């Protein structure tokens, strides 16, 4: 009899655990559907994923640099874009961004990279601008918002910088390759 009661109690706890897992999954589904609804606000005809939007913005920015900047700035930008994700990982977003902001007067590449990251995080989650005419600095957003927003911004900056880094390697090397082909 005692054996039967123990097994019966074990079966109850298993079914209760299954209920807990099911409720967690329902909650996750709700969060996913809310996030999907936010991403569907792009356009009715052209729905893009957040990854596509990151790639599009990164390509636009790298194309501007490729067309407008000199060779030294391009080389520095490629180097700094390669270093920034590691710096964010080791020191945190706030420290890394503060360093790049402090260097913006001495290096055009630092200024450009700071502006690109600031614009991306200001235009998208989590630091979306409150008023279209009021543009807030990235460091102000980092210091005035919650830790959850900071963590989202750090993850978002890492994901965005993957595209910046990849496109910088692909498109900012081309100028050197074109010169080599012509000689």
C-alpha positions in Angstrom: 0.0 0.0 0.0 2.8 2.5 0.9 4.4 1.8 -2.5 1.2 2.7 -4.3 0.8 5.9 -2.4 4.3 7.0 -3.2 3.9 6.3 -6.9 0.6 8.1 -6.9 2.2 11.2 -5.3 5.0 11.1 -7.9 2.4 11.0 -10.7 0.7 14.0 -9.2 4.0 16.0 -9.1 4.8 15.1 -12.7 1.4 16.3 -13.9 1.8 19.5 -11.9 5.2 20.0 -13.5 3.7 19.5 -16.9 1.1 22.1 -16.1 3.8 24.6 -15.1 5.8 24.0 -18.3 2.6 24.5 -20.4 1.9 27.8 -18.7 5.4 29.1 -19.3 5.1 28.2 -23.0 1.9 30.1 -23.3 3.5 33.1 -21.8 6.4 32.9 -24.2 4.0 32.6 -27.1 2.3 35.8 -25.9 5.6 37.7 -25.7 6.7 36.4 -29.2 3.4 37.5 -30.7 3.6 40.9 -29.2 7.2 41.3 -30.5 6.0 40.1 -34.0 3.2 42.7 -33.9 5.8 45.5 -33.2 8.0 44.3 -36.1 5.0 44.3 -38.6 4.7 48.1 -38.4 7.3 48.6 -41.2 5.0 48.7 -44.2 2.0 46.7 -45.3 3.6 45.7 -48.6 7.2 45.2 -47.5 7.4 43.4 -44.2 11.0 42.9 -43.1 12.6 41.1 -40.1 14.6 43.0 -37.6 17.7 41.3 -39.0 16.9 42.6 -42.5 16.4 46.1 -41.1 19.8 45.9 -39.3 21.5 44.8 -42.5 19.7 47.5 -44.6 20.8 50.3 -42.2 24.3 49.0 -41.9 24.7 48.8 -45.7 23.4 52.4 -46.1 25.9 53.7 -43.5 28.8 51.8 -45.0 27.9 53.0 -48.5 27.9 56.6 -47.3 31.4 56.0 -45.7 32.7 54.4 -48.9 31.5 57.3 -51.0 32.2 60.3 -48.7 35.3 59.5 -46.6 39.0 59.4 -47.4 41.1 56.2 -47.3 42.6 56.8 -43.9 39.1 57.2 -42.3 37.9 54.1 -44.1 40.8 52.0 -42.8 40.3 53.4 -39.3 36.6 52.8 -39.4 37.0 49.2 -40.4 39.5 48.6 -37.6 37.3 50.3 -35.0 34.2 48.5 -36.2 36.0 45.3 -35.7 37.1 46.2 -32.2 33.9 47.7 -30.8 31.9 44.5 -30.3 34.7 43.0 -28.2 35.0 46.2 -26.2 31.2 46.2 -25.5 31.4 42.5 -24.4 34.3 43.2 -22.1 33.4 46.6 -20.7 29.7 47.0 -21.3 27.8 49.2 -23.7 28.1 52.4 -21.5 31.8 52.2 -21.1 32.5 51.4 -24.7 30.2 54.2 -26.0 31.7 56.7 -23.6 35.2 55.8 -24.9 34.1 56.3 -28.5 32.4 59.6 -27.7 35.5 60.8 -26.0 37.6 60.0 -29.1 35.2 61.6 -31.6 37.0 64.9 -31.7 40.4 63.3 -32.5 39.2 60.7 -34.9 36.6 61.0 -37.6 36.1 57.2 -37.6 35.2 57.2 -33.9 32.7 60.0 -34.5 31.1 58.2 -37.4 30.8 54.9 -35.6 29.4 56.6 -32.5 26.8 58.4 -34.6 25.8 55.2 -36.5 25.2 53.3 -33.2 23.5 56.2 -31.5 21.1 56.6 -34.5 20.3 52.9 -34.7 19.5 52.6 -31.0 17.6 55.9 -31.0 15.5 54.9 -33.9 14.7 51.4 -32.7 14.2 49.4 -29.5 14.9 50.2 -26.7 15.7 53.9 -27.0 13.1 54.9 -29.6 12.8 58.7 -29.6 9.8 60.1 -27.7 9.4 63.1 -30.0 10.6 63.1 -33.6 12.1 66.6 -33.3 13.9 65.8 -30.1 17.0 63.7 -30.6 18.6 62.4 -27.4 22.2 61.4 -27.0 23.0 57.6 -26.6 24.8 58.1 -23.3 21.9 60.1 -21.9 19.5 57.2 -22.9 21.8 54.7 -21.3 22.0 56.6 -18.0 18.3 57.6 -17.7 16.6 54.3 -18.6 16.1 51.0 -16.8 18.6 48.1 -16.6 16.3 46.1 -18.8 16.5 48.7 -21.5 20.3 48.8 -21.1 20.6 45.0 -21.6 18.3 45.1 -24.6 20.4 48.0 -26.0 23.6 46.1 -25.4 22.3 43.0 -27.2 20.8 45.1 -30.0 24.1 46.9 -30.5 26.0 43.6 -30.7 23.6 42.3 -33.3 23.7 45.5 -35.3 27.5 45.7 -35.2 27.8 42.2 -36.7 26.4 43.8 -39.9 28.5 46.9 -39.7 31.6 44.8 -39.2 30.8 42.5 -42.1 29.9 45.2 -44.5 32.9 47.3 -43.5 35.2 44.3 -44.3 33.4 43.7 -47.6 32.9 47.2 -49.0 35.8 49.2 -47.5 38.4 46.8 -48.8 37.1 47.3 -52.4 38.8 50.6 -52.8 42.2 48.9 -52.3 41.3 46.1 -54.6 40.2 48.4 -57.4 43.5 50.3 -57.2 45.4 47.0 -57.4 43.4 45.9 -60.5 44.1 49.2 -62.3 47.9 49.1 -61.9 
